């Protein structure tokens, strides 16, 4: 009888504990997956790959989603859907000479959102390392690097796979236990993942990774041999001047080779000499090979860098020979005769912002309580001119098949610049015009990163300043500073307009900013 009573009391205690555990677990689950968060995640998962990744990355990295299992589920979803992204690898502006803003410079800014396939998958792995380092290694090996061996002279952009090598380094440093390192799994991981051919775009990030890897000297030599194999393969590669000139425009590649040489000195002098001999053949081949007209002097003329004049690729290479007492014959510019590719120039597609000539400067002064540069500005019906600019933008042909991106960048920049210098009803008209244009733009589907870059600029105006930021702005204005791109006084209603714009993507970003607003980034 006593035993039965004890069992009943024990069962009653266990039942009470289970009920309490269920209640607490449900409360925690409800807190982690509140309705607004589930709505936002569900919305994001219906969008194209770039927008889905952008929104979910924000929610995860800002720790608004703290459920680790949910995070893992979403990261795997992002990784797999990244294959549907329009751009396989991050692009970078080739840095060609120009006098004005261009499509390629705007595309370069958009590419920094890192929403191409390679960048998205690399970012997923970087986030996975926090809670699941072993799984991060597995997913790292699932990334397929797409070989981009040549980029024509007509292209004003090159590829930039740097994030991939940064991620490899991070996985190597954080993704293995002490026991796994003793078993050599970390070295085996690197051997497996670093095999294969590389493009010139990869040489600098690969060299940087080699220098930073904390590996034994014998394996470091193995990696340096792999780097030299890549140089040999790329020595005879044709039509790669766009990439070579980008890598060497500030003597960047030569400096990286110099750093690798220093890594070998003085204990590995034969290896240093071997690296210099391999690089000499590579350098001669590209300096005297087929070159684009707009970059044909890169490496042969002195490089103008932030530190000043740093000489030519030839001078830097010869200095390396001297420092290592190499028996190789120094290079001579007189013996290098590059072959110019006919019509080897890129189309820079400059942006036409002439509709704002005479407006921006005077409106900026007016908004900051200062007299306009033009003393007659206030008497020249500037309001009607602004309305005309807005109306002309609405009438701009949307069927410009030759350069749709030119039209997109010109219109969105004009809207952004006007929003920044206006106030009152004219500012409202410019904001409404931009919301309408973004909602209907074809670039939303065809060039997601460029479209999102413009949308993000618009969203900045809707984010309020914190109290500390307001104090900072007030202090700067008292010092006579003219500030730009600050939030507008009443930007929140425009989030509602975005949500009712008829564009699912624009509505999603309006929803995100309403439910989980991002802080304003004050650059001053």
C-alpha positions as MATLAB code, in Angstrom:
seq = 'XXXXXXXXXXXXXXXXXXXXXXXXXXXXXXXXXXXXXXXXXXXXXXXXXXXXXXXXXXXXXXXXXXXXXXXXXXXXXXXXXXXXXXXXXXXXXXXXXXXXXXXXXXXXXXXXXXXXXXXXXXXXXXXXXXXXXXXXXXXXXXXXXXXXXXXXXXXXXXXXXXXXXXXXXXXXXXXXXXXXXXXXXXXXXXXXXXXXXXXXXXXXXXXXXXXXXXXXXXXXXXXXXXXXXXXXXXXXXXXXXXXXXXXXXXXXXXXXXXXXXXXXXXXXXXXXXXXXXXXXXXXXXXXXXXXXXXXXXXXXXXXXXXXXXXXXXXXXXXXXXXXXXXXXXXXXXXXXXXXXXXXXXXXXXXXXXXXXXXXXXXXXXXXXXXXXXXXXXXXXXXXXXXXXXXXXXXXXXXXXXXXXXXXXXXXXXXXXXXXXXXXXXXXXXXXXXXXXXXXXXXXXXXXXXXXXXXXXXXXXXXXXXXXXXXXXXXXXXXXXXXXXXXXXXXXXXXXXXXXXXXXXXXXXXXXXXXXXXXXXXXXX';
ca = [
       0.000    0.000    0.000;
       2.789    2.366    0.938;
       4.655    1.523   -2.264;
       1.559    2.260   -4.344;
       1.125    5.628   -2.613;
       4.739    6.536   -3.323;
       4.290    5.597   -6.991;
       1.164    7.727   -7.249;
       2.908   10.715   -5.681;
       5.888   10.203   -7.993;
       3.648   10.040  -11.075;
       1.787   13.130   -9.914;
       5.114   14.956   -9.538;
       6.309   13.862  -12.975;
       3.006   14.898  -14.562;
       3.195   18.304  -12.914;
       6.794   18.690  -14.147;
       5.849   17.721  -17.695;
       2.968   20.193  -17.742;
       5.239   22.955  -16.465;
       7.944   21.996  -18.991;
       5.402   22.058  -21.815;
       4.149   25.494  -20.787;
       7.670   26.932  -20.512;
       8.759   25.323  -23.796;
       5.699   26.658  -25.574;
       6.366   30.126  -24.213;
       9.970   30.021  -25.377;
       8.963   28.655  -28.781;
       6.310   31.354  -29.089;
       8.874   33.981  -28.198;
      11.356   32.685  -30.750;
       8.789   32.274  -33.498;
       6.407   35.133  -32.953;
       3.767   35.715  -35.641;
       5.502   38.784  -37.105;
       8.746   36.872  -37.507;
       7.058   33.867  -39.064;
       5.198   36.187  -41.450;
       8.429   37.933  -42.468;
      10.295   34.665  -42.978;
       7.426   33.170  -44.983;
       7.315   36.282  -47.161;
      11.083   36.233  -47.744;
      11.045   32.569  -48.771;
       8.632   33.314  -51.625;
      11.003   35.863  -53.203;
      13.783   35.386  -55.794;
      17.070   34.089  -54.404;
      18.840   37.447  -53.947;
      16.006   39.093  -51.993;
      15.341   35.995  -49.907;
      19.012   35.785  -48.954;
      19.262   39.502  -48.171;
      16.271   39.537  -45.831;
      17.048   36.251  -44.077;
      20.719   37.183  -43.642;
      19.603   40.367  -41.888;
      17.204   38.560  -39.566;
      19.795   35.914  -38.656;
      22.928   38.074  -38.377;
      21.112   40.720  -36.316;
      20.041   37.912  -33.947;
      16.361   38.604  -34.428;
      16.057   34.856  -35.055;
      17.667   33.101  -32.101;
      16.290   29.586  -32.532;
      19.439   27.708  -33.660;
      17.509   24.934  -35.391;
      15.431   27.448  -37.300;
      18.564   29.360  -38.241;
      20.124   26.153  -39.555;
      17.016   25.353  -41.613;
      16.970   28.840  -43.133;
      20.708   28.876  -43.865;
      20.457   25.593  -45.747;
      17.530   27.018  -47.718;
      19.561   30.123  -48.597;
      22.558   28.005  -49.631;
      20.567   25.823  -52.017;
      18.515   28.639  -53.555;
      21.722   30.654  -54.156;
      22.188   28.573  -57.297;
      19.262   30.518  -58.775;
      20.966   33.894  -58.300;
      21.463   35.832  -61.549;
      25.159   36.526  -60.979;
      27.436   33.524  -60.285;
      30.411   35.528  -58.940;
      30.802   38.984  -57.467;
      31.662   41.683  -60.025;
      34.037   44.601  -59.552;
      34.515   47.774  -61.549;
      37.689   47.322  -63.611;
      38.827   50.812  -62.606;
      39.070   52.200  -66.129;
      39.689   55.938  -66.604;
      36.479   57.969  -66.771;
      35.276   61.480  -66.032;
      31.802   60.743  -64.696;
      29.645   58.188  -62.944;
      28.825   55.165  -65.093;
      26.808   51.979  -65.191;
      29.876   49.918  -64.227;
      30.641   52.081  -61.182;
      27.032   51.733  -60.009;
      27.146   47.978  -60.670;
      30.307   47.832  -58.558;
      28.462   49.463  -55.647;
      25.560   47.028  -56.050;
      27.912   44.033  -56.147;
      29.076   44.892  -52.632;
      25.731   43.631  -51.397;
      27.297   40.169  -51.949;
      24.198   38.527  -53.374;
      25.812   36.514  -56.164;
      25.858   32.710  -55.888;
      29.444   32.414  -54.598;
      29.059   35.224  -52.058;
      25.701   33.984  -50.742;
      27.012   30.459  -50.202;
      30.214   31.742  -48.591;
      28.219   33.959  -46.219;
      26.029   31.004  -45.240;
      29.118   29.018  -44.279;
      30.546   31.916  -42.264;
      27.310   32.032  -40.231;
      27.212   28.233  -39.876;
      30.646   28.246  -38.245;
      29.167   29.784  -35.097;
      27.072   26.745  -34.091;
      27.860   23.991  -36.607;
      31.557   24.079  -37.611;
      31.573   20.455  -38.793;
      28.572   21.053  -41.047;
      30.134   24.281  -42.315;
      33.079   22.220  -43.608;
      30.745   19.860  -45.413;
      28.827   22.711  -47.049;
      32.087   24.430  -47.957;
      33.028   21.420  -50.061;
      29.671   21.638  -51.853;
      30.529   24.994  -53.374;
      31.409   24.625  -57.023;
      33.746   27.365  -58.194;
      32.838   28.370  -61.721;
      35.937   28.863  -63.817;
      35.944   32.250  -65.540;
      39.134   32.144  -67.545;
      38.746   35.130  -69.865;
      36.960   38.464  -69.762;
      36.927   40.494  -73.008;
      38.219   44.052  -73.361;
      34.651   45.204  -73.998;
      33.762   44.458  -70.383;
      34.155   47.307  -67.843;
      33.929   44.797  -64.970;
      35.895   41.798  -63.747;
      35.056   39.030  -61.294;
      36.033   39.206  -57.630;
      36.018   35.837  -55.809;
      37.838   37.100  -52.708;
      35.055   36.101  -50.288;
      35.560   32.439  -51.214;
      39.189   32.439  -50.089;
      38.353   34.417  -46.954;
      35.787   31.740  -46.120;
      38.228   28.883  -46.739;
      40.642   30.546  -44.300;
      37.891   31.039  -41.717;
      36.715   27.420  -41.964;
      40.304   26.211  -41.584;
      40.812   28.347  -38.471;
      37.465   27.690  -36.753;
      36.063   24.492  -38.224;
      38.250   21.783  -36.656;
      38.685   20.410  -33.158;
      42.106   19.743  -31.641;
      41.609   16.015  -32.175;
      40.708   16.549  -35.842;
      43.822   18.665  -36.348;
      45.977   15.948  -34.798;
      44.469   13.551  -37.328;
      45.343   15.949  -40.168;
      41.746   16.542  -41.248;
      42.344   20.295  -41.561;
      45.206   19.797  -44.035;
      43.216   17.194  -45.961;
      40.346   19.702  -46.191;
      42.641   22.310  -47.767;
      44.197   19.841  -50.181;
      40.771   18.784  -51.374;
      39.234   22.221  -51.710;
      42.145   24.075  -53.314;
      42.734   21.761  -56.240;
      41.797   22.839  -59.743;
      42.532   25.610  -62.175;
      42.262   29.291  -61.285;
      41.615   32.478  -63.197;
      43.807   35.564  -62.865;
      41.087   37.118  -60.699;
      41.848   34.495  -58.038;
      45.621   34.931  -57.806;
      45.627   37.824  -55.321;
      43.091   36.355  -52.842;
      44.766   32.944  -53.140;
      48.182   34.469  -52.344;
      46.716   36.414  -49.413;
      45.169   33.243  -48.022;
      48.469   31.349  -48.287;
      50.220   34.054  -46.267;
      47.592   33.993  -43.521;
      47.164   30.222  -43.164;
      48.720   28.904  -39.919;
      50.146   25.712  -41.437;
      53.483   23.859  -41.156;
      56.250   25.076  -43.467;
      56.209   21.911  -45.562;
      52.523   22.330  -46.357;
      53.069   26.039  -47.002;
      55.580   25.009  -49.666;
      52.974   22.685  -51.132;
      50.520   25.581  -51.430;
      53.195   27.805  -52.970;
      53.875   25.107  -55.549;
      50.171   25.066  -56.336;
      50.282   28.856  -56.746;
      53.210   28.493  -59.161;
      51.317   25.839  -61.128;
      48.486   28.345  -61.537;
      50.961   30.956  -62.786;
      52.337   28.484  -65.343;
      48.840   27.635  -66.588;
      47.919   31.328  -66.881;
      51.168   32.378  -68.579;
      49.949   31.260  -71.982;
      46.262   32.044  -71.449;
      45.013   34.315  -74.238;
      42.830   37.429  -73.987;
      43.112   37.938  -70.240;
      44.421   41.512  -70.187;
      41.261   42.892  -68.598;
      41.864   40.685  -65.574;
      45.645   41.064  -65.535;
      45.468   44.861  -65.722;
      42.930   44.957  -62.903;
      45.135   42.749  -60.723;
      48.246   44.823  -61.489;
      46.773   48.349  -61.718;
      48.307   49.346  -58.350;
      51.062   46.726  -58.616;
      48.736   44.555  -56.527;
      49.694   41.148  -57.905;
      53.421   41.908  -57.965;
      53.271   43.066  -54.348;
      51.530   39.844  -53.335;
      54.238   37.808  -55.072;
      56.803   39.905  -53.218;
      55.094   39.047  -49.911;
      55.229   35.349  -50.763;
      58.936   35.678  -51.587;
      59.533   37.302  -48.177;
      57.661   34.409  -46.587;
      60.255   32.044  -48.039;
      63.287   34.102  -47.053;
      65.906   33.279  -45.976;
      65.402   29.590  -45.126;
      63.776   28.614  -48.440;
      65.919   30.583  -50.881;
      65.712   28.044  -53.772;
      61.902   28.104  -53.538;
      61.966   31.907  -53.579;
      64.105   31.900  -56.721;
      61.774   29.357  -58.321;
      58.739   31.524  -57.568;
      60.455   34.582  -59.071;
      61.399   32.639  -62.200;
      57.809   31.462  -62.670;
      56.423   34.948  -62.077;
      58.937   36.493  -64.476;
      57.602   34.373  -67.352;
      54.019   35.202  -66.364;
      54.774   38.929  -66.171;
      56.622   39.076  -69.484;
      53.859   37.145  -71.229;
      51.150   39.547  -70.053;
      53.063   42.810  -70.351;
      54.071   42.000  -73.930;
      50.967   40.056  -74.989;
      47.632   41.139  -76.470;
      46.440   44.129  -74.457;
      43.263   46.200  -74.247;
      43.669   49.742  -75.553;
      42.393   51.381  -72.371;
      44.803   49.460  -70.084;
      47.774   48.815  -72.375;
      50.192   50.818  -70.182;
      49.288   49.174  -66.856;
      52.492   47.717  -65.421;
      54.646   49.625  -67.912;
      53.843   53.110  -66.635;
      54.391   54.133  -63.031;
      51.491   53.134  -60.789;
      49.799   56.079  -59.098;
      48.616   54.734  -55.730;
      47.347   56.431  -52.562;
      50.958   56.408  -51.382;
      52.134   58.223  -54.469;
      54.227   57.036  -57.392;
      55.296   53.441  -56.769;
      57.028   52.726  -60.031;
      56.324   50.064  -62.637;
      55.828   46.300  -62.450;
      59.248   45.907  -64.048;
      60.968   48.085  -61.445;
      59.285   46.252  -58.590;
      60.188   42.846  -60.018;
      63.828   43.825  -60.548;
      63.940   45.057  -56.935;
      62.777   41.587  -55.819;
      65.570   39.991  -57.849;
      68.128   42.230  -56.210;
      66.797   41.634  -52.683;
      67.021   37.845  -53.104;
      70.294   37.902  -55.086;
      68.550   35.939  -57.794;
      70.619   34.840  -60.806;
      67.709   35.715  -63.141;
      68.254   38.432  -65.722;
      66.435   41.688  -64.817;
      63.531   42.777  -66.993;
      63.859   45.656  -69.438;
      60.915   47.746  -70.619;
      62.648   48.277  -73.971;
      62.320   44.567  -74.763;
      58.569   44.405  -74.080;
      56.348   45.233  -77.038;
      52.671   44.794  -76.217;
      50.265   43.982  -79.034;
      47.209   46.212  -78.922;
      43.857   44.510  -79.469;
      41.879   46.424  -82.150;
      38.793   48.118  -80.701;
      39.900   46.917  -77.289;
      38.024   49.463  -75.194;
      35.150   48.985  -72.770;
      31.857   50.813  -73.160;
      31.653   52.828  -69.942;
      28.083   54.067  -70.497;
      28.256   57.360  -68.556;
      25.149   58.486  -66.703;
      23.377   61.673  -67.779;
      22.357   63.736  -64.754;
      22.153   66.982  -66.725;
      18.472   67.584  -65.795;
      19.748   68.560  -62.336;
      22.319   71.090  -63.579;
      21.928   74.331  -61.652;
      19.472   72.802  -59.189;
      21.336   70.621  -56.719;
      23.910   73.099  -55.447;
      21.406   75.919  -55.019;
      18.785   73.691  -53.371;
      21.406   72.290  -50.989;
      22.358   75.794  -49.884;
      18.691   76.764  -49.549;
      17.854   73.697  -47.440;
      20.748   74.488  -45.094;
      19.615   78.088  -44.614;
      22.294   79.656  -46.752;
      21.971   81.957  -49.746;
      22.053   80.075  -53.079;
      25.164   80.317  -55.227;
      22.984   81.899  -57.923;
      21.539   85.183  -56.503;
      18.585   84.956  -58.917;
      17.789   81.350  -58.034;
      14.688   82.103  -55.938;
      13.136   84.190  -58.696;
      13.538   81.663  -61.502;
      10.561   79.432  -60.778;
      12.713   76.599  -59.482;
       9.631   74.765  -58.182;
       8.155   74.499  -61.661;
      11.526   73.328  -62.953;
      11.600   70.515  -60.391;
       8.087   69.464  -61.373;
       9.227   69.431  -64.987;
      12.215   67.225  -64.112;
       9.915   64.767  -62.334;
       7.458   64.813  -65.218;
      10.244   64.306  -67.769;
      11.443   61.259  -65.819;
       7.961   59.770  -65.986;
       7.965   60.248  -69.732;
      11.415   58.692  -70.205;
      11.069   55.747  -72.544;
      10.986   52.452  -70.677;
      11.673   50.597  -73.910;
      15.305   51.654  -74.160;
      16.695   48.242  -75.046;
      20.186   49.574  -75.755;
      20.939   50.499  -72.143;
      18.136   49.786  -69.725;
      20.551   50.026  -66.814;
      21.582   53.531  -67.913;
      17.954   54.632  -67.740;
      17.462   52.903  -64.379;
      20.522   54.428  -62.730;
      19.859   57.896  -64.146;
      16.252   57.937  -62.970;
      16.872   56.507  -59.513;
      19.860   58.797  -58.890;
      17.864   61.834  -59.962;
      15.064   60.831  -57.590;
      17.474   60.204  -54.701;
      19.315   63.502  -55.192;
      16.047   65.432  -55.335;
      14.643   63.725  -52.246;
      17.817   64.690  -50.392;
      17.655   68.425  -51.168;
      13.881   68.975  -51.147;
      11.263   69.134  -48.445;
       7.498   69.458  -48.231;
       5.213   68.438  -51.068;
       7.992   68.396  -53.693;
       9.956   65.888  -51.651;
       6.792   63.799  -51.287;
       6.299   63.852  -55.056;
       9.876   62.688  -55.645;
       9.468   59.886  -53.098;
       6.190   58.743  -54.625;
       7.720   58.828  -58.093;
      10.617   56.630  -57.019;
       8.354   54.100  -55.263;
       6.209   53.851  -58.401;
       9.254   53.474  -60.659;
      10.909   50.803  -58.516;
       7.667   48.827  -58.328;
       7.427   48.606  -62.107;
      11.094   48.350  -63.103;
      12.138   45.278  -65.098;
      15.490   45.317  -63.320;
      13.706   43.977  -60.250;
      13.776   40.582  -62.004;
      16.657   41.026  -64.440;
      19.285   42.680  -62.208;
      18.256   42.148  -58.570;
      21.390   43.582  -56.949;
      21.236   46.837  -58.929;
      17.531   47.187  -58.162;
      18.071   46.461  -54.466;
      20.948   48.934  -54.202;
      18.628   51.726  -55.352;
      15.840   50.512  -53.069;
      18.165   50.545  -50.085;
      19.050   54.169  -50.773;
      15.343   54.992  -50.670;
      14.870   53.057  -47.420;
      17.580   55.122  -45.722;
      15.300   58.140  -45.868;
      12.611   56.302  -43.851;
      14.848   55.341  -40.905;
      14.807   57.821  -38.012;
      17.911   59.060  -36.248;
      18.584   57.882  -32.706;
      18.859   60.487  -29.959;
      22.647   60.273  -30.026;
      22.687   60.671  -33.800;
      20.383   63.697  -33.612;
      22.768   65.343  -31.148;
      25.661   64.614  -33.506;
      23.843   66.127  -36.493;
      22.912   69.233  -34.480;
      26.530   69.709  -33.389;
      27.848   69.330  -36.942;
      25.347   71.834  -38.315;
      26.375   74.344  -35.656;
      29.934   73.931  -36.911;
      28.720   74.971  -40.366;
      28.833   71.487  -41.918;
      26.474   70.764  -44.822;
      25.131   67.237  -44.404;
      23.400   65.088  -46.990;
      21.410   61.838  -47.226;
      19.767   62.234  -43.814;
      16.349   60.729  -42.958;
      13.297   62.788  -43.864;
      10.977   64.075  -41.148;
       8.041   61.789  -41.912;
       9.280   58.808  -43.862;
       7.207   56.044  -42.285;
       4.083   56.509  -44.505;
       6.209   55.638  -47.524;
       6.719   52.149  -46.090;
       2.945   51.718  -46.300;
       3.035   52.887  -49.910;
       5.743   50.360  -50.668;
       3.579   47.599  -49.195;
       0.648   48.612  -51.392;
       2.784   49.213  -54.505;
       1.753   46.012  -56.278;
       5.345   44.703  -56.267;
       5.811   41.672  -53.951;
       9.516   42.431  -53.536;
       9.062   46.118  -52.742;
       6.207   45.218  -50.409;
       8.455   42.731  -48.605;
      11.082   45.390  -47.942;
       8.417   47.804  -46.716;
       7.154   45.042  -44.436;
      10.670   44.262  -43.164;
      11.361   47.904  -42.363;
       8.015   48.208  -40.557;
       8.261   45.027  -38.471;
      12.018   44.876  -37.896;
      13.440   48.339  -38.689;
      17.135   48.631  -39.353;
      19.099   51.379  -37.588;
      20.204   54.397  -39.586;
      23.905   54.330  -40.410;
      25.169   57.873  -39.817;
      28.372   58.326  -41.848;
      29.451   61.515  -40.086;
];
